[in-house]
């Protein structure tokens, strides 16, 4: 009788394997066993295992071939038969390990541009995965969607694979990506929705979900055994991110793409995203055109909303410096003869005011309203643009003459002083008088003409356009304001004067000229009490002239042209006035009827959240 003995095959089976020595511990009996199955077949037979096929090779060996992917123990039986037909069966136990592991990985990098955002679902390749929620500054661009056809490659051996994004919820393959460039107070959450990976912007304060901003999808995601594949990654940006100030870009690195074989083995690649910030485009607010007089609130558009792009309107603020001069180009702006300066109330409100020393009088108010993309302007008084001159900086041509020219250093805008006949004019840069006493007495008059390129030999002979002896100049220029102080006063009495703004003509006849000249109408005269005494009184005489009484040393008066600028001014000492001197002159070469522009710089930012 034959006896077959059970065996255990030690080496791990990973593929088709020839098993030797299994018959060496069997007993074949007196009748023997034909192990080469020749000439009669079937002396040694075998049955298949559960996970592999078994073939007897007719030479004392067996071949075990795994039939699939399996890890674990398997067994099969074989039977020996002797010469007279007696049989015996044994079991062979073996360990099978035919699992394979996919390999590969890599990184696919994509760049998305907020400027390209639009609300259209574009079907042209690469097609948008979702329509955008906002519109950027360059919606005609396709930069909201990007596609990577290389970067990640997976290779299989004995098993097929499928590729998908790691699930942020409960998937051990998920690794939170590294984010940089995102503003403080914000974070990103991820979810797998269907086959798409969706990123949403979260405001950390209150855990507010501000909505999805990016969608990612994969195609070419399956491969059979013993092959390779490169998945195609598509990403669509649908909303803006909050960028760290000054960074420009937000980078998101390490979104996991996982290849899994049929037995559950896996290998990962990654996707990196760069989101470019949408920078606002230059914009130009609508101007407000206003008559140069007092006005209530006027409103116009800032025009930033259309230029803010995907980030939306964050803020619009005035970009002016406290105390900076209000100008029209290179020309200063004046209110009642006093220069106007910016006063910053807050980032959305600025005022134009005179200096604190001049009473901080309000000229205008401008206000920004970013929420409505509008700005408002309110004008409190008439202003003018011009250049200011002070005769303290002029060079006089002489003293005690019929005519004195004060030469404006570095400018052609000169000042010509004359007196009523037969008086002469006395001056220093610090004071003015008439006749030899260097003061102005009742009945005496002094006149200042605003002329260009003036020369004089001290007489008023000749013609303005002539040459040689006399006084000559090219033309008059107009002024908008004239300020002068009362200098030394003789004795305790007060000063009374009459002021006449003049539309001068082109000749060498001055005070008393009744041909070709007229009184400039509509001027306003104000007085500043600098003496500390009783407040002087300014009276409009109704004919363009003004009378001021009660003046003392240290008081100043200002003449401001409104609709009729003047080119000369006459000052007379009235009957009963104490003798006095006039101080230096300050005046501005402008008039209130000449149009001018005031530009107030603004700065706008995006990131509306």
Secondary structure, DSSP 8 states (H G I E B T S, - for coil): --B---EE--S-B-S-EEE-STTTT-B-TTT---TT--SSS-SEEE---SSEEEEE-SSS-EEEEE-SS-EEEEEEEEEEE-TTS-EEEEEEEEEEE-----EEEEEEEEEEEGGG--S----SSS--SS--SS--TTTTS-TTEEEESSSEEEE-SSS-EEEEE--TTT-TT----EEESB-TTEEEEEEEETTEEEEEEEETTTTEEEEEEEEEEEES-EE-TT-EE--EEEEEE-S---B-TTT-EEEEEEEEEEEEETTS-EEEEEEEEEEE---------------SS-EEEEEEE---HHHHGGG---EEEE---TT-B-EETTEEEEETTEEEEEEEEETTEEEEEE-GGGT--EEEEEEEETTTTEEEEEE-S--EEEEEEEGGGSEE--SSBSEEEEE-TTSSEEEEEEESTT--EEEETTEEEETTTTBB-TT-EEEEEEEES-EESSS--S-TT--SSSEE-SEE--BSEEEEEEEEESSS--EEEEEEEEE--SSS--TT--SS-EE--S-EEEEE--SSSS--EEEE-SSSEEEEEEE-TT-EEEEE-SSS-BSEEEEEE-TT---EEEEEEEEEE--TTS-------EEEE----
